Amino acid sequence: MAVSRFFNLVALSCVALFLCSFGPEPVAALSSPDSLVLPRHMARGHGAIAAKRKRAANKSKRCRTRPTSSDTSSTATSTSTTSSSSSTHSHSSSSSSSSKPKSTPASAPASVSVNTGGGGGKFALAWPNGDSGLQSWKGPSMMYTWTPACPDSAKALGIGCAPMLWGWNQVSQFQSTVKPGYSNIAMAINEPNEPGQSNMSPESGAQLWKQYVEPLRSQGYELVSPVTSSNPNGFTWVQNWLTACDGGCNFDRLALHWYDNTLDKFKDYINKWHTAFPDKKIWITEYACVNFNGGAQPSDAEIAAFHAAAIPYLNSLDYVEYIFPFGAMKQMDGVDPANQLMDPVTGEPNALGWTYLALD
């Protein structure tokens, strides 16, 4: 009897192990480079979209892979085909707590001459912080928040603000907020070619624009184009959007996003769009020096050198009207903190922030 029970137990164990082998497989959270996108603080109204990564000593593991303007291997032409992974990429508290931006000086270097406001220069603010600390950033003449809302203190500080219709999820807020006189320029559609962003087809983008954005022209607004990521499919998305619009979508400014690791690539990307739209002033509404294509990351010194060279170059281009470097925030959410413009503790400009403020 004991022997019989023993063999029964062995048989049941084998069955259990066999059944367990059919359980769900773990999903690699970062398995699809085509679906990886940059962060946008969902709590502040623009979609949070990427788990933060530790800034480890081995910088090649510090950032996520993402196709950019220099990654010619990615040629997908619509957002519906950019992602082949079943995993989702979202901002999670468990992963974000591990990312700690390095501290930087909060006061302006003595060698930097800072205009105290209303300078009208090219430096502008991509600003997710509401009214918190904005008085420390007096100087830029333009800003946006990835939302329809503008900080209450912006006008008193002499900062113009372009409300943004980020995507379909903001239609109600946009309609109730953006009225005649609220501003004189508006933005719409944030990275529609990215699954983790506004994620819409050119046809859907044309519908959104014609229904909610184009009518603002009759209310005295100038309009800033949809802005795609620097994934190569972004250029195609805009072309297909214009086709779908069939003449019903008009914009006065062309918006660009760029993330890559050399100034030469940045120059080539800007020139590509300027050649395609030579009559449009350009707003570069996000950019940073970071490698999302895999391989080694630029060092802190290389990032500093990039910004030092990019500032005079961008200032020399008469068709570039505003530049919005990604970094006026306390948490960089996966973008190398060496691009950060803000002291992560005080919220005041750090050394790089003051360098940009000196433009104004």
URWO-V332053 format. One record per pair of residues at least 4 apart in sequence whose ideal C-beta (glycine too) atoms are under 6 Angstrom apart, sorted by the first residue. I is the first residue (numbers start at 1). GAP is how many residues later the second one is. D is the distance in Angstrom with one decimal. If there is no record, write none. Layout:
{{I,GAP,D} {I,GAP,D}}
This chain:
{{27,60,4.5} {29,58,5.4} {30,34,5.8} {31,54,5.1} {32,51,5.8} {32,52,5.6} {32,53,3.1} {33,32,3.9} {34,48,4.7} {34,49,5.6} {35,48,3.6} {35,50,5.6} {35,160,5.0} {36,28,4.8} {36,30,4.3} {37,12,4.9} {37,13,5.9} {37,157,4.4} {37,159,4.1} {37,160,5.7} {39,10,5.7} {39,11,5.0} {39,294,3.1} {39,295,5.5} {40,6,4.1} {40,7,4.8} {40,8,6.0} {40,9,5.5} {40,106,6.0} {41,5,6.0} {41,7,5.8} {41,87,4.6} {42,5,5.5} {42,6,3.3} {44,84,4.6} {45,102,3.9} {46,100,3.1} {46,120,5.4} {48,43,3.4} {49,147,3.7} {50,39,5.5} {50,284,5.0} {51,41,5.8} {51,44,4.0} {52,43,5.6} {52,44,4.6} {52,47,3.7} {52,281,5.4} {52,282,5.2} {53,9,5.7} {53,281,5.7} {54,44,5.1} {55,7,5.3} {56,5,5.7} {56,6,5.6} {59,238,3.9} {60,236,4.9} {62,235,5.6} {63,227,5.8} {63,234,5.8} {65,227,6.0} {65,229,4.7} {66,226,3.3} {67,4,4.1} {67,7,3.9} {67,164,4.7} {68,162,4.6} {68,191,5.6} {68,192,4.7} {68,224,5.7} {68,225,6.0} {69,161,4.2} {69,191,5.9} {69,200,4.3} {70,190,5.5} {70,195,4.9} {71,222,4.9} {74,158,5.5} {76,5,4.6} {76,6,4.8} {76,157,4.6} {77,156,5.5} {77,159,4.4} {78,123,6.0} {79,114,5.1} {79,120,5.3} {83,112,4.7} {89,107,5.4} {101,231,5.6} {101,236,3.9} {101,239,5.7} {101,243,4.5} {102,235,5.4} {104,239,5.8} {104,246,3.5} {105,245,5.6} {105,246,5.2} {106,237,4.2} {106,240,4.6} {106,242,4.4} {108,4,5.3} {108,6,5.4} {108,246,4.2} {109,242,5.9} {112,242,5.0} {112,246,5.0} {114,243,5.3} {114,244,5.8} {115,4,4.2} {115,24,5.4} {115,245,4.8} {117,21,4.1} {117,22,5.6} {117,41,5.2} {118,40,3.7} {119,20,5.5} {119,241,3.1} {120,21,4.7} {121,238,4.3} {121,239,3.8} {122,200,5.7} {122,201,5.1} {122,237,5.8} {123,17,5.3} {123,233,4.6} {123,236,4.2} {123,237,5.5} {124,16,5.0} {124,18,4.1} {124,19,5.9} {124,198,4.2} {124,200,4.9} {125,15,5.2} {125,18,3.8} {125,203,5.4} {126,160,6.0} {126,198,4.1} {127,16,5.0} {127,18,5.5} {127,201,5.7} {128,201,5.5} {130,21,5.8} {131,20,4.5} {131,21,5.6} {131,22,5.0} {133,214,3.8} {134,17,5.4} {134,19,5.3} {136,212,4.6} {138,19,4.9} {139,218,4.8} {139,221,4.2} {140,19,5.9} {140,220,5.8} {141,19,5.8} {142,18,4.9} {142,180,5.3} {143,16,5.3} {143,18,5.3} {144,18,4.6} {144,20,5.4} {144,43,5.9} {146,18,5.8} {146,20,5.8} {148,15,4.5} {148,25,4.9} {148,26,4.3} {148,29,4.2} {148,30,5.6} {150,4,5.4} {150,11,3.5} {153,4,5.8} {154,5,4.4} {154,7,4.8} {161,22,5.9} {162,23,4.8} {162,24,5.9} {162,25,5.0} {163,15,4.9} {163,20,5.7} {163,23,5.4} {164,23,4.1} {165,5,5.6} {165,9,4.4} {165,23,4.1} {166,4,4.8} {166,24,4.7} {166,32,6.0} {167,31,3.1} {170,4,5.2} {171,41,6.0} {173,4,5.7} {174,4,5.5} {178,4,5.4} {180,39,4.4} {185,37,4.6} {186,30,5.5} {186,35,5.1} {186,37,5.9} {187,37,4.3} {188,25,4.6} {189,9,5.7} {189,16,5.5} {189,37,3.5} {190,7,5.6} {190,8,5.1} {191,6,3.5} {191,37,5.9} {191,38,4.8} {192,6,4.8} {192,8,4.7} {192,13,5.2} {192,34,6.0} {193,35,4.7} {193,38,5.9} {193,40,5.2} {193,41,4.7} {193,44,4.4} {194,35,5.2} {195,4,5.1} {200,4,3.9} {200,5,5.2} {202,35,5.8} {202,38,3.8} {202,39,4.0} {202,42,4.8} {203,41,4.6} {205,21,5.9} {205,36,5.0} {206,35,5.8} {206,38,3.9} {206,39,4.4} {209,4,4.6} {209,5,5.9} {209,40,4.7} {210,4,5.2} {210,38,4.7} {216,5,3.8} {222,30,4.1} {223,28,4.7} {223,29,5.6} {224,29,4.4} {224,31,5.0} {224,59,6.0} {225,26,4.1} {225,29,5.1} {225,30,5.3} {227,28,3.7} {227,30,5.5} {227,58,5.7} {228,6,2.8} {228,9,5.3} {229,5,5.4} {229,28,5.4} {230,27,5.8} {230,28,4.7} {230,29,6.0} {245,4,3.5} {253,28,5.3} {253,30,5.2} {254,23,5.1} {254,26,4.1} {254,28,5.1} {255,28,4.9} {255,30,4.9} {256,17,5.8} {256,28,5.0} {257,29,4.3} {258,8,5.9} {258,11,5.3} {258,29,4.4} {259,29,5.6} {259,31,5.5} {259,33,5.8} {260,5,4.6} {261,28,5.8} {261,30,4.4} {261,37,4.9} {263,43,5.8} {263,46,5.2} {263,47,5.9} {274,45,5.8} {281,38,5.9} {281,40,4.2} {282,37,5.8} {282,38,4.9} {283,39,4.7} {284,39,4.9} {285,39,4.6} {286,40,4.7} {287,38,5.9} {288,38,4.5} {288,47,5.1} {288,51,4.1} {289,9,5.6} {289,14,4.6} {289,17,4.0} {290,45,5.5} {290,46,4.8} {291,6,5.1} {298,4,3.9} {298,5,5.3} {300,38,4.4} {303,35,4.1} {306,4,5.8} {310,4,5.8} {314,6,5.4} {314,9,5.1} {326,9,5.8} {327,12,4.8} {327,13,4.5} {327,14,4.0} {328,13,4.8} {328,14,5.4} {329,13,5.9} {330,14,4.7} {332,5,5.1} {332,8,5.5} {335,4,5.8} {341,11,5.4} {341,12,3.7} {342,5,6.0} {342,11,5.9} {343,5,5.1} {343,7,4.9} {349,4,3.0} {349,5,4.9} {349,8,5.9}}
